[in-house]
Amino acid sequence: MFIVSLILFVGGMLLFGLSFSTAVPALVFALGILLVAASLALPFHFGTR
């Protein structure tokens, strides 16, 4: 689960950076926010106590 969350987090940060050089920056930026949010939510949702 850690590896998946790390990949989603790094991918989201990459999209944050790429959003300023794309044709639709708002869409790419929003997708980056969703990926970072998913990377933080997955361990809390699927984690064991």
C-alpha positions as CSV (number, residue, x, y, z in Angstrom):
1,M,0.0,0.0,0.0
2,F,2.9,2.3,0.7
3,I,4.3,1.9,-2.8
4,V,1.0,2.6,-4.4
5,S,0.5,5.7,-2.3
6,L,4.0,6.9,-3.0
7,I,3.5,6.5,-6.7
8,L,0.2,8.4,-6.6
9,F,1.8,11.2,-4.5
10,V,4.8,11.6,-6.8
11,G,2.6,11.4,-9.9
12,G,0.3,14.1,-8.4
13,M,3.3,16.4,-7.7
14,L,4.5,15.8,-11.3
15,L,1.1,16.8,-12.6
16,F,1.3,20.0,-10.5
17,G,4.5,20.9,-12.2
18,L,3.4,20.0,-15.7
19,S,0.1,21.9,-15.4
20,F,1.8,25.2,-16.2
21,S,3.0,24.0,-19.5
22,T,0.0,22.2,-20.9
23,A,-2.9,23.4,-23.0
24,V,-5.5,22.8,-20.3
25,P,-3.7,23.7,-17.0
26,A,-6.8,23.8,-14.8
27,L,-7.7,20.2,-15.7
28,V,-4.2,18.9,-15.2
29,F,-3.8,20.8,-11.9
30,A,-7.2,19.4,-10.7
31,L,-6.1,15.9,-11.6
32,G,-2.9,16.4,-9.6
33,I,-4.9,17.5,-6.6
34,L,-7.1,14.3,-6.9
35,L,-4.0,12.1,-7.1
36,V,-2.4,13.6,-4.0
37,A,-5.7,13.4,-2.1
38,A,-6.0,9.7,-3.1
39,S,-2.5,9.0,-2.1
40,L,-3.2,10.4,1.4
41,A,-6.7,8.7,1.7
42,L,-5.7,5.2,0.6
43,P,-3.6,4.3,3.7
44,F,-6.2,5.6,6.1
45,H,-9.0,3.7,4.3
46,F,-7.3,0.4,3.8
47,G,-4.9,0.5,6.8
48,T,-5.2,-1.9,9.6
49,R,-5.5,-0.9,13.2
